[in-house]
Amino acid sequence: MSKVLNIIVEGPTETEFVTQCLRPYFNNKGFFNIRPIGIETSPGFKGGDVRYSRYKKHIQTILRGQEDLLVTSLIDFYRLRNDFPKFDEAQKIQNNIVQKVDFLEQACFEDINDHRFIPYIQLHEFEGLLFTKIDGFNDFPDLAPNSRQELEQIIHDFPNPELINEGATTAPSKRLLRLVPDYQKPFHGNYIALTNGLDAIFEKCPRFNAWIETLVERMNG
């Protein structure tokens, strides 16, 4: 029996992404025990506002279970709360956002202190992964020509869409809400991801790709 891979997710959008996109990918690799676990179960919770105390509690509860398991996470760096370990120290890292997020992940790993835990914080947020190709937006019937043109320009301007910034109006999710009519995060986000395909995400999003490669390696270990 293969390891159980538990993925702590931020909200319904990430839950659907794990279920609809990542689980089939891992199934094709021969790993069938893939479990998305929402960090908040309150009705109507839409994600965000991840408190480290709740994040840590979920992880520690899972790690008290069987030995043959792994725990990872899929949470956004965008608007990450300052209660995460060494958050203030991380802010001193200037001009290299990748190093800053790597530093925060390592701080989480040291705080949890269990080799079965593989922390992952998405740079900048899940929705950045959707800007890999225009294909996923082609079936939106009410997408205005100028909005489509702007989406294509964003994809062109960011060869690595993980680097789309975290501004209040320019973060990936904010761009989608502005450009795509009636955008609904859990449904449309995963439709776009499925249409573009994981291979396109792997090719253009190096941190995400490295995370998945690490999970596959550890599941095989």
Buried (B, 14 or more C-beta within 10 A) or exposed (E): EBBBBBBBBBBBBBBBBBBBBBBEBBEEBEBEBBBBBBBBEEEEBEBBBBEBEBBBEBBEEBBEEEEEBBBBBBBBBBEBEEEBBBBEEBEEBEEEBBEBBBBBBBBBBEBBEEEBBBBBBBBBBBBBBBBBBBEBBEEBEEBEEEBBEBBEEBBEEBEBBBBBEBEEEEBBBBBBBEBBEEBEBBEBBBBBBBBBBBEBBBEBBEBBBEBBEBBBEBBEE
